[in-house]
Amino acid sequence: MNEESCKICFNKNAKYNCPRCNILYCSVKCYKSQQHLECSEGFYRENVVEELALQKAEADASKSTKSMLEILQRIEQTDAQLDEESDSEGAASDPEGDGEELDSDDEAQADELANRLNGIDLDNAAQVWDRLTSAEKEEFQRFIENGDIAKMLPEPTIWWAQEYKVDLVQPAEVRSQQEAELLEACPKVVKNIQKLSDILPNAPSPAVRHNIANVLAAYTFVYRYFLGDVHENALETVDCLLSICLNLKSSTVFDTEQMAVTSVIGECCNQQLPTDKETAAVLRSDVQILFAGPKGCGKQYRRLFLLSALSDIRQLLTHAKRELKEVDSIAKEKATTASSSAMNVDVPDLKHVDGQLLKNCIKKIDFYLAYARSQYL
């Protein structure tokens, strides 16, 4: 444990180090202090602007600018509601006429914002931020300070939380539309899963299920944290996954499912990842659903969610392993040459991933897949 004093309250030993400003602090309360306002601003700014990057094609640029305008307008509306000195006389006297005027203003603002964002890379948060006006930036900052900015981030499609229905009686030779929709919505299950008896001659320990719960809780958190876009950058996703999953990172064994899920919450706090009072309940529910499988689809698909989640994790680990080799190659090229092609490629700051750990994690997931297919589950 770091013996230095907290740089905020000055009377406790600092346990953590902020990854953005490097200040030492002792608790989440201190981390959320005024001194760390810029850290949270940077996080939310990047996530909101990344929403614009979902539409990468030039043909969708106008939709992206419209999304930005909607975000800014919502900030303005919320800020206006909180401002006690705002003039509401016009809205009270003629609400319908005011609504029509706003519609006209919206269209003009959309055109003006589209012109400002025209020709820039919407994936680049800094470039988009530079094109905003001072008023828009100030409104954005105020919205961050009240803590409501997180509500503006898009809700991901949670594949295990959707409702599915597969009738018990299905055609014998042809897959029904219901089955097709269910299987299409879930990550594909890996082929050639080993038999557990070929890996483990004896009955597995009850702790195996608890360890899987730790992996699933970390997976569902990361899935929500990256808004469902976990495969866009598998290496970054896996680095985050390993940072909060002690079973994969350090082979920690858990005695109960509750301890396995709670561990993920604790590691999220250690890594300064966003959590609130509802996070623990959400992760517990996610884990229970993944173990139980889709409701209303019969025993045939009871293990589908679990196998799909573990298969998705395995695919992420495999892709991260491949990307890590590319990163290592770029890093070596940067170290040995000053070529522009090497210098222009950003090497991600990885804190938890290494090649041997990824290999071990893939083997562990293969074991969990075998367990999920066995009679012990």
C-alpha positions in Angstrom: 0.0 0.0 0.0 1.2 3.5 -0.8 2.2 5.2 2.5 2.0 8.7 1.1 -0.9 11.0 2.3 -3.9 11.7 0.2 -3.3 14.9 -1.7 -7.0 16.0 -1.2 -7.9 15.2 2.4 -4.2 15.0 3.6 -5.1 12.8 6.6 -5.3 9.3 5.1 -2.9 7.0 3.3 -3.3 7.2 -0.4 -4.3 3.9 -2.0 -4.9 4.9 -5.6 -3.3 7.0 -8.4 -5.5 8.9 -10.9 -4.6 7.7 -14.4 -5.3 11.1 -15.9 -3.6 13.6 -13.5 -1.5 11.2 -11.4 -2.7 12.7 -8.1 -2.7 10.3 -5.1 -6.0 9.9 -3.3 -7.5 7.6 -0.7 -11.2 7.1 -1.6 -13.8 7.5 -4.3 -15.1 10.5 -2.4 -11.8 12.3 -2.7 -11.5 11.2 -6.4 -14.8 12.9 -7.2 -13.7 16.2 -5.6 -13.4 19.5 -7.4 -9.7 18.8 -8.1 -10.8 15.9 -10.4 -13.5 17.7 -12.3 -11.3 17.8 -15.4 -10.8 14.0 -15.3 -14.5 13.3 -15.4 -15.0 16.0 -18.0 -12.5 14.2 -20.3 -14.1 10.9 -19.8 -17.7 12.0 -20.6 -16.5 14.3 -23.4 -14.8 11.4 -25.2 -17.8 9.1 -24.7 -20.4 11.6 -26.0 -18.3 12.5 -29.0 -17.6 8.8 -29.7 -21.4 8.5 -30.2 -21.0 10.6 -33.3 -18.4 8.2 -34.7 -21.0 5.4 -34.9 -21.9 6.8 -38.3 -18.6 6.6 -40.2 -19.8 6.8 -43.8 -19.8 10.2 -45.5 -23.4 9.7 -46.4 -24.3 9.5 -42.7 -22.4 12.6 -41.7 -25.5 14.7 -41.5 -27.1 12.3 -39.1 -24.0 12.5 -36.9 -24.1 16.3 -36.8 -27.8 16.1 -36.0 -27.0 13.8 -33.0 -24.5 16.3 -31.7 -27.0 19.1 -32.1 -29.6 17.1 -30.2 -27.1 16.5 -27.4 -26.3 20.2 -27.2 -30.0 21.2 -27.2 -30.7 18.8 -24.4 -27.9 20.3 -22.4 -29.4 23.8 -23.1 -32.9 22.7 -22.1 -31.7 21.1 -18.8 -29.5 24.0 -18.0 -32.4 26.4 -18.6 -34.6 24.5 -16.2 -32.0 24.8 -13.5 -31.5 28.5 -14.0 -33.8 30.4 -11.6 -33.2 33.7 -13.4 -34.2 32.4 -16.8 -37.0 34.3 -18.5 -40.0 32.0 -18.9 -42.6 34.7 -19.8 -42.6 33.8 -23.6 -43.2 30.1 -22.9 -46.0 30.9 -20.4 -47.9 33.2 -22.8 -47.7 31.2 -25.9 -46.3 27.7 -25.5 -47.5 26.4 -28.9 -46.0 29.4 -30.8 -42.7 29.0 -28.9 -42.5 25.4 -29.9 -42.9 26.3 -33.5 -40.1 28.9 -33.2 -37.8 26.3 -31.6 -38.4 23.9 -34.5 -37.4 26.7 -36.9 -34.3 27.5 -34.8 -33.4 23.8 -34.6 -33.3 23.5 -38.4 -31.1 26.6 -38.7 -28.8 25.4 -35.9 -28.5 22.0 -37.5 -27.4 23.5 -40.8 -24.9 25.8 -39.0 -23.5 22.9 -37.0 -23.3 20.7 -40.0 -21.2 23.3 -41.8 -18.8 23.5 -38.8 -18.4 19.7 -38.6 -18.1 19.3 -42.3 -14.9 17.6 -43.5 -13.5 16.7 -40.0 -12.9 13.2 -38.6 -15.9 12.5 -36.3 -13.9 9.8 -34.6 -11.5 12.5 -33.3 -13.0 13.9 -30.1 -10.5 16.8 -30.0 -11.4 18.0 -33.5 -15.1 17.9 -32.9 -14.6 19.7 -29.6 -12.6 22.5 -31.2 -15.5 23.2 -33.7 -18.0 23.9 -30.9 -18.7 27.4 -29.9 -17.7 28.8 -26.5 -21.3 28.9 -25.5 -21.8 25.2 -26.4 -18.6 24.2 -24.5 -19.7 26.1 -21.4 -23.2 24.5 -21.5 -21.5 21.1 -21.9 -19.2 21.8 -18.9 -22.2 22.8 -16.7 -24.0 19.7 -17.7 -21.0 17.6 -16.7 -20.9 19.3 -13.3 -24.5 18.5 -12.5 -23.8 14.8 -13.2 -26.5 14.4 -15.8 -24.2 13.9 -18.8 -24.1 10.1 -18.3 -27.8 10.0 -19.0 -27.1 11.2 -22.6 -24.9 8.3 -23.5 -26.8 5.8 -25.7 -28.2 2.6 -24.1 -26.6 -0.5 -25.7 -28.6 -3.4 -26.9 -28.1 -6.0 -24.3 -28.5 -9.3 -26.1 -29.2 -11.4 -23.0 -31.8 -8.9 -21.7 -34.1 -9.2 -24.7 -37.3 -11.2 -24.8 -37.3 -14.4 -26.9 -39.9 -17.0 -27.6 -39.4 -20.4 -29.1 -42.4 -22.8 -29.2 -41.8 -26.2 -27.7 -43.0 -27.9 -30.8 -40.7 -27.0 -33.8 -40.2 -28.4 -37.3 -37.8 -31.4 -37.2 -35.8 -30.5 -40.4 -36.1 -26.7 -40.8 -35.1 -24.1 -38.2 -38.1 -21.9 -37.3 -38.1 -18.1 -37.5 -38.2 -18.0 -33.7 -35.1 -20.1 -33.4 -33.3 -18.2 -36.1 -34.0 -14.8 -34.3 -32.8 -16.2 -31.0 -29.5 -17.6 -32.4 -28.9 -14.5 -34.5 -29.2 -12.2 -31.5 -26.7 -14.1 -29.4 -22.9 -14.4 -30.0 -22.1 -17.5 -31.9 -21.1 -20.5 -29.8 -17.6 -21.8 -30.5 -17.4 -25.2 -32.3 -15.7 -28.3 -31.1 -16.1 -27.7 -27.3 -14.2 -30.4 -25.5 -15.8 -32.9 -23.2 -15.2 -32.1 -19.5 -14.2 -35.7 -18.9 -11.3 -35.3 -21.4 -10.0 -32.4 -19.4 -10.9 -33.3 -15.8 -11.2 -37.0 -14.8 -12.9 -36.2 -11.5 -15.9 -34.1 -10.6 -15.2 -30.3 -10.7 -15.2 -28.2 -7.6 -18.3 -26.2 -6.8 -16.1 -23.1 -7.0 -15.9 -23.4 -10.8 -19.4 -22.0 -11.1 -18.5 -19.1 -8.8 -15.4 -18.4 -10.8 -17.4 -18.3 -14.0 -19.8 -15.9 -12.2 -16.8 -13.6 -11.7 -15.9 -13.8 -15.4 -19.5 -13.2 -16.4 -20.0 -10.2 -14.1 -16.8 -8.6 -15.6 -18.0 -9.3 -19.1 -21.4 -7.8 -18.6 -19.9 -4.7 -17.0 -17.4 -4.2 -19.9 -20.2 -4.8 -22.4 -22.3 -2.0 -20.9 -19.2 0.2 -20.4 -18.3 0.0 -24.1 -22.0 0.4 -25.1 -22.0 -3.0 -26.6 -19.2 -2.2 -29.0 -16.7 -4.6 -27.4 -15.2 -5.9 -30.6 -14.3 -2.5 -32.1 -11.0 -2.6 -30.2 -10.7 -6.0 -28.6 -7.3 -5.2 -27.0 -8.7 -2.2 -25.1 -11.8 -4.2 -24.2 -9.8 -7.2 -22.9 -7.4 -4.9 -21.0 -10.4 -3.4 -19.2 -11.9 -6.9 -18.7 -8.7 -8.2 -17.0 -8.5 -5.2 -14.8 -11.7 -6.1 -13.0 -11.8 -9.9 -13.4 -9.5 -11.4 -10.7 -10.3 -14.9 -11.8 -8.8 -14.3 -15.2 -6.1 -11.9 -14.1 -4.7 -13.7 -11.1 -6.6 -17.0 -10.9 -8.5 -15.9 -7.7 -11.0 -18.5 -6.5 -14.3 -17.5 -5.1 -16.3 -19.3 -2.4 -19.7 -17.9 -3.4 -21.4 -16.3 -6.4 -22.1 -13.1 -4.4 -18.4 -12.7 -3.6 -17.5 -13.2 -7.2 -19.8 -10.4 -8.4 -18.9 -8.1 -5.5 -15.3 -8.5 -6.4 -16.0 -7.0 -9.8 -17.5 -3.9 -8.2 -14.5 -3.5 -6.0 -12.1 -3.7 -8.8 -14.1 -1.2 -10.8 -13.7 1.3 -8.0 -10.0 0.5 -7.9 -9.7 1.2 -11.6 -11.8 4.4 -11.4 -14.5 2.8 -13.6 -18.0 4.4 -13.3 -20.3 2.6 -10.9 -23.3 3.6 -8.8 -25.6 2.2 -6.2 -27.5 0.1 -8.9 -24.4 -1.5 -10.5 -24.2 -4.4 -8.1 -27.8 -5.3 -8.6 -27.5 -5.0 -12.4 -24.5 -7.3 -12.5 -26.1 -9.9 -10.2 -29.2 -9.9 -12.4 -27.0 -10.3 -15.5 -25.1 -13.2 -14.1 -28.3 -15.0 -13.0 -29.9 -14.5 -16.5 -26.8 -15.8 -18.3 -26.8 -18.9 -16.1 -30.6 -19.5 -16.5 -30.8 -18.9 -20.2 -33.6 -17.4 -22.2 -37.1 -17.7 -20.7 -39.8 -19.2 -22.8 -37.5 -21.1 -25.1 -37.5 -24.6 -23.5 -34.7 -26.7 -22.0 -33.0 -27.0 -25.4 -31.7 -23.5 -25.1 -31.1 -23.5 -21.3 -27.3 -23.2 -21.7 -27.3 -20.9 -24.7 -26.7 -17.6 -22.9 -23.9 -19.1 -20.9 -22.2 -20.7 -23.9 -22.7 -17.5 -26.0 -21.2 -15.3 -23.3 -18.2 -17.5 -22.8 -17.7 -17.9 -26.5 -17.8 -14.1 -26.9 -15.2 -13.7 -24.2 -13.0 -16.3 -25.9 -13.3 -14.5 -29.3 -12.3 -11.2 -27.6 -9.3 -12.9 -26.0 -8.3 -14.4 -29.4 -8.6 -11.1 -31.2 -6.7 -9.3 -28.4 -3.9 -11.8 -28.7 -3.7 -11.1 -32.4 -3.8 -7.3 -31.9 -1.1 -7.5 -29.2 1.3 -9.1 -31.7 0.6 -6.2 -34.1 1.2 -3.7 -31.2 4.4 -5.4 -30.2 5.6 -5.3 -33.8 4.8 -1.5 -34.1 6.6 -0.9 -30.8 9.7 -2.7 -32.0 9.6 -0.8 -35.2 9.4 2.5 -33.4 12.3 1.5 -31.2 14.6 0.6 -34.2 13.5 3.1 -36.8 12.3 6.7 -37.3 10.1 5.9 -40.2 7.0 8.0 -40.5 4.7 5.0 -40.9 5.7 3.7 -37.5 5.7 7.0 -35.7 2.2 7.8 -36.9 0.6 4.8 -35.3 -0.5 5.1 -31.6 0.5 2.3 -29.4 -2.2 1.7 -26.7 -1.4 2.1 -23.1 -1.9 -1.5 -21.8 -1.8 -2.1 -18.1 -3.0 -5.7 -17.7 -2.6 -7.5 -21.0 0.4 -9.6 -21.9 0.8 -12.5 -24.3 1.2 -15.3 -21.8 -1.8 -14.1 -19.7 -4.0 -14.1 -22.8 -2.9 -17.7 -23.6 -3.8 -18.8 -20.1 -7.1 -17.0 -20.2 -8.1 -18.7 -23.4 -7.3 -22.1 -21.9 -9.4 -21.2 -18.8 -12.4 -20.2 -20.9 -12.1 -23.5 -22.9 -12.4 -25.3 -19.6 -15.4 -23.2 -18.6 -17.0 -23.9 -21.9 -16.5 -27.7 -21.3 -18.0 -27.3 -17.8 -21.0 -25.4 -19.2 -21.7 -28.3 -21.5 -21.3 -30.9 -18.8 -23.9 -32.6 -16.5 -22.5 -30.6 -13.5 -24.2 -27.4 -14.5 
